[in-house]
Amino acid sequence: MINLINKRYYLFLLSMLIIVPGMVVLAVKGLPLSIDFTGGTMLEVKFETQSPQPADVISVYKDLGVDDVLVQTTSEGTIVARSSFLADAVRSQIVDALSKRFNQNVTVLKLDSVGPSVGQEVTQKAALAVAVAAIIVVLYMPFAFRGVDHALRYGICAIIAMIHDVAIVISLGAIGGHFWGWQIDSLYLTAVLTVIGFSVQDKIVVFDRVRENSRIFRRLDFETLVNHSIVQTLQRSINTQLMTVEFMLLALALFGGVTLREFAVILLVGLLSGTYSSIFIAAPILVVWEKREWQTWFRRKDSQLSA
């Protein structure tokens, strides 16, 4: 039998190597919030012949007194400009100025404006939605495993693994914002909530197999029992995620267009992390807790010092 639990500390280290760089970027740069949360105006336009350089578009904005604009060029040859909140008259002036400056017709593909007060309200509701989802999970897991010894441990381990998945998604968002100009918008929030739901679902499957095997293999030590349960659910977890979700999201990320690419990539990585943490984080943490391994973490070091 494959012994996955035996490598648990290497798996914990692998997760830290992924999460810590993103947390460092987050601490230094912060989350790149979009206009959905901060308020502002997003203008996506397509030029008739050739798209200008972002610096040239920025100069048009500055000529009209808008200094805080961020401009990106998409793969479809369109220009996406994000700035502070602009009144209708200013937006019309910008479109006209772009057409005159580059001497070609400009088609407005998308125009979103969110006031600062609305952005603040969305931010508060987004934080509330994530908090409520986590609380529901905390309450549900002990109820679902109420017939098992130490049922609360299963719930807490699932929450720790869920936090691991959310940390992966946040780290990816911070790194993407720093290197590729990603922004945290309402689609990102949708991805986070979806990752939470899938993450908990996969962990319930693994823990439920542990519960079933604990009644069948009563003489097995807990580590072997958990490892056996993981191996039994491994193929199901991987095949279900790959065949029904991951391949679809990969296709969406590659061919779905720039508007959905960031959402698809974040959801792809988040759901992959949910499957990984169900197998390599949640169950191993349960073993560490059951065996109280933290009591022996520094014992060898202490004995060497005393010698």
C-alpha positions in Angstrom: 0.0 0.0 0.0 1.2 3.5 -0.8 2.2 5.2 2.5 1.1 8.9 2.0 0.7 9.7 5.7 4.3 8.9 6.3 5.4 11.9 4.2 3.1 14.3 5.9 5.7 16.8 7.1 7.2 17.1 3.6 3.7 17.8 2.3 3.2 20.5 5.0 6.5 22.0 3.9 5.4 22.0 0.3 2.2 23.9 1.1 4.3 26.5 3.1 6.6 27.0 0.1 3.6 27.9 -1.9 1.7 30.0 0.6 4.6 32.0 2.2 5.7 33.8 -1.0 2.2 35.0 -1.7 1.7 36.1 1.9 5.0 38.1 1.7 3.7 39.8 -1.5 0.4 40.4 0.2 2.1 42.0 3.2 4.3 44.3 1.1 1.9 45.2 -1.8 -1.5 44.4 -0.4 -4.4 42.9 -2.4 -5.0 44.6 -5.8 -8.7 45.5 -5.3 -10.8 46.3 -8.3 -13.4 49.0 -8.7 -16.0 46.5 -7.4 -14.5 47.1 -3.9 -12.8 50.4 -4.1 -15.2 52.3 -6.4 -14.1 53.6 -9.8 -14.6 53.3 -13.5 -13.5 50.6 -15.9 -13.6 51.3 -19.6 -12.9 48.7 -22.2 -12.7 50.0 -25.8 -11.7 48.6 -29.2 -10.0 50.7 -31.8 -10.9 50.4 -35.5 -7.4 49.6 -36.9 -4.6 49.4 -34.4 -4.6 49.7 -30.6 -2.3 52.4 -29.2 0.3 51.9 -26.6 -0.9 52.1 -22.9 1.3 55.1 -22.3 -0.5 57.0 -25.0 -3.9 56.2 -23.6 -2.7 57.3 -20.1 -1.6 60.6 -21.6 -5.2 61.2 -22.9 -6.6 60.6 -19.4 -4.0 62.9 -17.9 -4.9 65.7 -20.3 -8.4 65.5 -19.0 -7.3 65.6 -15.4 -7.4 61.9 -14.5 -4.0 60.9 -13.1 -4.8 57.5 -11.4 -5.5 55.4 -14.4 -4.2 51.9 -15.1 -4.2 50.7 -18.7 -3.8 47.2 -20.1 -3.8 45.7 -23.6 -5.7 42.4 -24.0 -4.9 39.6 -26.4 -7.9 40.7 -28.5 -6.4 44.1 -29.2 -8.6 46.0 -26.9 -7.7 48.5 -24.2 -8.9 48.2 -20.6 -8.5 51.4 -18.5 -9.3 51.5 -14.8 -9.4 54.8 -12.9 -11.2 56.5 -10.1 -14.9 57.2 -10.4 -15.7 59.3 -13.5 -18.9 61.2 -14.2 -20.8 60.5 -17.4 -19.6 63.7 -19.0 -15.9 62.9 -18.3 -16.3 59.4 -19.7 -17.8 60.7 -22.9 -14.9 63.2 -23.2 -12.4 60.4 -22.8 -13.9 58.3 -25.6 -14.1 61.4 -27.9 -10.5 62.3 -27.0 -9.3 58.8 -27.8 -11.0 58.9 -31.2 -9.5 62.2 -32.1 -6.0 61.5 -30.7 -5.5 58.3 -32.7 -7.7 59.3 -35.7 -9.9 56.2 -35.7 -13.3 55.0 -34.5 -13.5 53.8 -31.0 -16.1 51.2 -29.9 -17.0 51.0 -26.2 -17.2 47.2 -25.4 -17.7 47.5 -21.6 -18.2 50.3 -19.2 -18.6 49.8 -15.4 -18.8 52.5 -12.8 -19.0 51.9 -9.0 -19.2 54.7 -6.5 -16.9 54.7 -3.5 -19.8 54.1 -1.0 -21.1 51.2 -3.1 -17.6 49.7 -3.2 -17.3 49.9 0.6 -20.6 48.2 1.0 -19.6 45.4 -1.4 -16.3 44.9 0.6 -18.2 44.5 3.9 -20.7 42.1 2.4 -17.9 40.1 0.8 -16.1 39.7 4.1 -19.4 38.7 5.8 -20.1 36.1 3.1 -16.8 34.4 3.6 -17.1 34.5 7.4 -20.7 33.0 7.3 -19.5 30.2 5.0 -16.7 29.3 7.4 -19.0 29.4 10.4 -21.5 27.1 8.7 -18.7 24.6 8.0 -17.5 24.8 11.6 -21.0 23.9 12.8 -21.8 21.3 10.2 -18.7 19.1 10.5 -19.1 18.1 14.1 -22.8 17.4 13.4 -22.0 15.2 10.4 -19.5 13.2 12.4 -21.3 13.2 15.7 -21.1 9.4 16.0 -17.3 9.3 15.9 -14.9 9.8 18.7 -13.5 13.3 18.9 -15.9 14.5 16.2 -14.9 18.1 16.8 -11.4 17.3 15.6 -12.7 16.4 12.2 -14.4 19.7 11.9 -11.4 21.7 13.0 -9.0 19.8 10.7 -11.4 20.5 7.8 -11.4 24.2 8.7 -7.6 24.3 8.9 -7.4 22.7 5.5 -10.0 25.1 4.1 -8.0 28.0 5.4 -5.0 26.4 3.6 -7.0 26.5 0.3 -8.2 30.1 0.8 -4.6 31.1 1.6 -3.5 29.5 -1.7 -6.1 31.5 -3.6 -5.2 34.7 -1.8 -1.5 34.1 -2.5 -2.2 33.6 -6.1 -4.3 36.7 -6.3 -1.5 38.8 -4.6 1.2 37.4 -6.9 -1.0 37.8 -10.0 -1.8 41.4 -9.1 1.9 42.1 -8.6 3.3 40.4 -11.7 0.4 40.3 -14.2 -1.9 43.1 -13.2 -4.7 41.0 -11.8 -7.4 42.6 -9.7 -9.6 41.3 -6.9 -13.2 41.7 -8.2 -16.6 40.1 -7.7 -15.6 37.1 -9.8 -12.7 36.5 -7.5 -15.0 36.5 -4.5 -17.2 33.9 -6.4 -14.1 31.8 -6.9 -13.2 31.9 -3.2 -16.7 30.9 -2.1 -16.7 28.1 -4.7 -13.3 26.8 -3.5 -14.7 26.8 0.1 -17.6 24.7 -0.9 -15.7 22.2 -3.0 -12.9 22.0 -0.3 -15.3 21.0 2.4 -17.1 18.6 0.2 -13.9 16.7 -0.6 -12.8 16.6 3.0 -16.1 15.1 4.1 -15.6 12.3 1.6 -12.2 11.4 3.0 -13.3 11.7 6.6 -16.4 9.7 6.0 -14.2 6.9 4.7 -12.1 7.1 7.8 -15.3 6.8 9.9 -16.4 3.7 8.0 -13.1 2.0 8.2 -12.8 2.8 11.9 -15.8 0.4 12.4 -14.3 -2.3 10.2 -10.6 -2.3 11.0 -10.8 -1.7 14.7 -7.4 -3.3 15.4 -5.4 -1.0 13.0 -3.5 1.9 14.5 -5.0 5.2 13.6 -2.2 6.3 11.1 -2.5 3.1 9.1 -6.3 3.4 9.1 -6.2 7.0 7.8 -3.6 6.1 5.2 -5.8 3.1 4.0 -8.8 5.4 3.8 -6.9 8.0 1.7 -5.7 5.4 -0.7 -9.3 4.1 -1.1 -10.6 7.6 -2.0 -7.6 8.8 -3.9 -8.7 7.6 -7.3 -12.2 8.8 -6.8 -11.1 12.3 -5.7 -8.5 12.8 -8.5 -10.8 11.4 -11.3 -13.8 13.4 -10.2 -11.9 16.7 -10.0 -9.9 16.2 -13.2 -12.7 14.8 -15.4 -15.6 17.0 -14.3 -14.0 20.3 -13.2 -10.3 20.8 -13.9 -10.2 20.0 -17.6 -13.2 22.3 -18.1 -11.6 25.2 -16.2 -8.3 24.6 -18.1 -10.1 24.9 -21.4 -11.9 28.1 -20.1 -8.5 29.6 -19.0 -6.9 28.9 -22.4 -9.8 29.7 -24.7 -12.4 31.6 -22.7 -11.0 35.1 -23.4 -9.3 37.6 -21.2 -12.4 38.6 -19.2 -12.8 35.1 -17.7 -9.2 34.0 -17.8 -8.2 35.3 -14.3 -11.4 33.8 -12.8 -10.8 30.4 -14.5 -7.1 30.3 -13.4 -7.9 31.2 -9.7 -10.8 28.6 -9.6 -8.6 26.0 -11.3 -5.8 26.4 -8.7 -8.2 26.7 -5.8 -10.1 23.5 -6.6 -6.9 21.7 -7.3 -5.7 22.9 -3.8 -9.0 21.6 -2.3 -8.3 18.1 -3.6 -4.7 18.2 -2.5 -5.5 19.5 1.0 -8.2 16.8 1.5 -5.7 14.1 0.9 -2.4 15.6 2.1 -3.4 18.3 4.6 -6.6 17.6 6.4 -6.2 13.8 7.1 -2.5 14.1 8.0 -3.3 16.9 10.5 -5.9 14.6 12.0 -3.2 12.0 12.5 -0.8 14.5 14.1 -3.6 15.5 16.5 -4.6 12.0 17.3 -1.0 11.0 18.0 -0.1 14.3 19.7 3.1 14.5 17.8 3.8 18.0 18.8 4.9 16.6 22.2 7.9 14.9 20.5 8.8 17.6 17.9 11.7 19.0 20.0 12.5 16.0 22.2 15.5 14.9 20.1 16.9 18.4 20.1 16.3 18.7 23.9 18.1 15.4 24.6 21.1 16.4 22.5 21.4 19.7 24.4 21.2 17.9 27.7 23.9 15.5 26.6 
